[in-house]
Amino acid sequence: MHRSPIQHCRQCGAPVVYRIPDDGDTKPRAICTACATVHYENPLNVVGTVPAWGEDGAQVLLCLRNIEPRRGKWTLPAGFMELGETTAEGAHRETIEEAGASIELGPLFTLMNVSRVGQVHMYYRARLLSDQFNPGFETIEARLFTEDQIPWDEIAFRTVRETLECYFADRRRGAFGFHTIDIA
């Protein structure tokens, strides 16, 4: 995993050491040298949508990233889930923030474990209610693409590529499922 280790206690600010706690846990944890608080490091959730347009859902909305990582690459509207919101609320919020799109949220579509970076990505299907977009500062451009128009070599993240491939495969089959993918 590529996350920086915890160095100081979030409770009191003292240094931490990594060791297996004395409570029966089996993994090394950051433990405060002063107050003995055990700090758990858990995966971050990334939530987003596959916004489709048209009666047959032939077009999907992609956003051209205006921020790093992968500035200038195409992505589905998505981002980190905030505290106090559900995954669905986060996906809806990210779609508004990044694309300025009006949507009707559908079912959870893909769940991808990206354990090497400590993340879980979840994408919901969504129906666009308009083809007018008002992208936020994180997006250079928001645009609709059919499958054959998607700039596949310019997709920002593997989770986005996998989700798009599942979407168009399910669309061709005429039935949408739920997809769980582990990404090494």
Residue pairs with C-beta under 8 A, 6 or more apart in sequence:
1 115
1 116
1 117
1 118
2 116
2 117
2 118
3 41
3 117
3 118
5 18
5 30
6 16
6 30
6 39
6 41
7 15
7 16
8 14
8 15
8 16
9 15
9 16
9 32
9 33
9 34
9 35
9 37
9 39
10 37
10 39
11 32
11 35
11 37
12 32
12 34
12 35
12 37
14 32
14 33
14 34
14 35
15 32
15 33
16 30
16 31
16 32
16 33
16 39
17 30
17 31
17 33
18 28
18 29
18 30
18 31
19 28
19 29
19 31
20 26
20 27
20 28
20 29
21 29
21 31
21 38
23 38
25 38
29 38
29 39
29 40
29 41
30 38
30 39
30 41
31 37
31 38
31 39
32 38
32 39
41 118
42 118
43 115
43 118
43 119
43 120
44 80
44 81
44 118
44 119
44 120
45 80
45 81
45 87
45 90
45 119
45 120
45 121
45 122
46 78
46 79
46 80
46 81
46 119
46 120
46 121
46 122
46 159
47 78
47 79
47 80
47 81
47 87
47 88
47 90
47 91
47 94
47 121
47 122
47 123
47 124
48 76
48 77
48 78
48 79
48 91
48 94
48 95
48 121
48 122
48 123
48 124
49 76
49 77
49 78
49 91
49 92
49 94
49 95
49 103
49 105
49 123
49 124
49 125
49 126
50 60
50 76
50 109
50 123
50 124
50 125
50 126
50 163
50 164
50 167
51 60
51 61
51 76
51 77
51 95
51 99
51 101
51 103
51 126
51 127
51 128
52 58
52 59
52 60
52 61
52 125
52 126
52 127
52 128
52 167
53 59
53 60
53 61
53 128
53 131
53 144
56 171
57 127
57 171
58 146
58 147
58 171
59 144
59 145
59 146
60 76
60 144
60 145
60 150
60 164
60 167
61 76
61 77
61 99
61 101
61 128
61 133
61 142
61 143
61 144
61 145
62 74
62 75
62 76
62 142
62 143
62 144
62 145
62 150
63 74
63 75
63 76
63 77
63 98
63 99
63 135
63 138
63 139
63 141
63 142
64 72
64 73
64 74
64 139
64 140
64 141
64 142
64 143
65 71
65 72
65 73
65 74
65 75
65 138
65 139
65 140
65 156
66 137
66 138
66 139
66 140
67 138
69 156
70 156
70 157
72 140
72 154
73 154
73 155
73 156
74 150
74 151
74 154
74 155
74 156
74 160
75 155
75 156
75 157
75 160
76 123
76 160
76 163
76 164
77 94
77 95
77 97
77 98
77 99
77 101
77 139
77 142
78 91
78 94
78 98
78 121
78 123
78 160
79 90
79 94
79 97
79 98
79 138
80 90
81 87
81 90
82 90
82 93
85 93
87 108
87 122
87 124
88 105
88 108
88 124
91 105
91 122
91 123
91 124
91 126
92 103
92 105
95 101
95 103
95 126
97 136
97 138
98 135
98 136
98 138
98 139
98 142
99 133
99 135
99 136
99 139
99 142
100 133
100 134
100 135
100 136
100 142
101 128
101 130
101 133
101 142
102 128
102 129
102 130
103 126
103 127
103 128
103 129
104 126
104 127
104 129
105 124
105 126
106 124
106 125
106 126
106 127
107 124
107 125
107 176
107 178
108 122
108 123
108 124
108 178
109 123
109 124
109 125
109 163
109 166
109 167
109 176
109 178
109 179
110 121
110 122
110 123
110 159
110 162
110 163
110 166
110 178
110 179
110 180
110 181
111 120
111 121
111 122
111 178
111 179
111 180
111 181
112 120
112 121
112 122
112 159
112 162
112 163
112 180
112 181
112 182
112 183
113 120
113 180
113 181
113 182
113 183
114 120
114 121
114 159
114 183
115 182
116 183
116 184
121 159
123 159
123 163
125 167
125 176
131 144
133 142
133 143
135 141
135 142
145 151
147 168
147 171
150 164
152 161
155 161
155 164
158 183
159 181
159 183
162 179
162 181
162 183
163 179
166 179
167 176
170 176
170 177
